Amino acid sequence: MLPKSIQNLVDEFSRLPGIGPKSASRIVFYLLKQPEEDLLKLSQSAAKLKKDLEICSTCFNYGESDPCGICQDDQRNKDLLCVVEEPLDVMALDRAGFKGLYHVLGGVVSPINGIGPDDIRIRELVDRVRNNSATIKEIILATNPSLEGEATAVYIQDRLKGVDVSITRLARGLPVGGDLEYADELTLSRSLEGRKEF
């Protein structure tokens, strides 16, 4: 039986996504071996996490100011607006080299989970595009290729009809290193549709 202070921390880490009781135990026992000052830095960082962040009123990403650093960056391409589900998607696309602007929806339309179009930031996106239609030339719908992501993208495209802007969708297909025999029919179909000259 674990001491209560260890078990409490294991329980807290186990609540995090992707971390089960075994991983949580490994983390806690790793932390026990660390110097006291490192634990103090970790706890202070966790305590300040929400206090030092703001949600950007333009793109709804996390930042240290409002508007966020991305929205204030004059080096970014203001013609391109990439629509994503969550802030983690912004990080992934930035790492991949995207240099335009973002709009974070805060989820996807999912009737089975009780999430409708009014529960995410679609209205804010439509208003943003209509108010900046002279600047924004292309909207990239970068929702996940799930049923909910596809439905959300189609709904957004429908809501933006009549606005003079190009609406594109991220290409989908086979991952590098993937095997054809293990790919599902939808992925193979999209890969065939999206083929290009070699």
Secondary structure as the mmCIF struct_conf table of DSSP 4:
data_model
#
loop_
_struct_conf.conf_type_id
_struct_conf.id
_struct_conf.beg_label_comp_id
_struct_conf.beg_label_asym_id
_struct_conf.beg_label_seq_id
_struct_conf.end_label_comp_id
_struct_conf.end_label_asym_id
_struct_conf.end_label_seq_id
HELX_RH_AL_P HELX_RH_AL_P1 LYS A 4 SER A 14
TURN_TY1_P TURN_TY1_P1 ARG A 15 ARG A 15
BEND BEND1 LEU A 16 LEU A 16
TURN_TY1_P TURN_TY1_P2 PRO A 17 GLY A 18
HELX_RH_AL_P HELX_RH_AL_P2 PRO A 21 LEU A 32
TURN_TY1_P TURN_TY1_P3 LYS A 33 LYS A 33
BEND BEND2 GLN A 34 GLN A 34
HELX_RH_AL_P HELX_RH_AL_P3 GLU A 36 LYS A 48
TURN_TY1_P TURN_TY1_P4 LEU A 49 ASP A 52
STRN STRN1 GLU A 54 ILE A 55
TURN_TY1_P TURN_TY1_P5 SER A 57 CYS A 59
STRN STRN2 TYR A 62 GLY A 63
BEND BEND3 GLU A 64 PRO A 67
HELX_RH_AL_P HELX_RH_AL_P4 GLY A 69 GLN A 72
TURN_TY1_P TURN_TY1_P6 ASP A 74 GLN A 75
BEND BEND4 ARG A 76 ARG A 76
STRN STRN3 ASN A 77 VAL A 84
BEND BEND5 GLU A 85 GLU A 86
HELX_RH_AL_P HELX_RH_AL_P5 PRO A 87 ARG A 95
TURN_TY1_P TURN_TY1_P7 ALA A 96 GLY A 97
STRN STRN4 GLY A 100 VAL A 104
BEND BEND6 GLY A 106 GLY A 107
STRN STRN5 SER A 110 SER A 110
HELX_RH_3T_P HELX_RH_3T_P1 PRO A 111 ASN A 113
TURN_TY1_P TURN_TY1_P8 GLY A 114 GLY A 114
STRN STRN6 ILE A 115 ILE A 115
HELX_RH_3T_P HELX_RH_3T_P2 PRO A 117 ASP A 119
TURN_TY1_P TURN_TY1_P9 ILE A 120 ARG A 121
HELX_RH_AL_P HELX_RH_AL_P6 ILE A 122 ASN A 131
TURN_TY1_P TURN_TY1_P10 ASN A 132 THR A 135
STRN STRN7 GLU A 138 LEU A 141
BEND BEND7 PRO A 145 SER A 146
HELX_RH_AL_P HELX_RH_AL_P7 LEU A 147 ARG A 159
TURN_TY1_P TURN_TY1_P11 LEU A 160 GLY A 162
BEND BEND8 VAL A 163 VAL A 165
STRN STRN8 SER A 166 ARG A 169
HELX_LH_PP_P HELX_LH_PP_P1 LEU A 174 PRO A 175
TURN_TY1_P TURN_TY1_P12 VAL A 176 GLY A 177
HELX_RH_3T_P HELX_RH_3T_P3 LEU A 180 TYR A 182
BEND BEND9 ALA A 183 ALA A 183
HELX_RH_AL_P HELX_RH_AL_P8 GLU A 185 GLU A 193
TURN_TY1_P TURN_TY1_P13 GLY A 194 GLY A 194
#
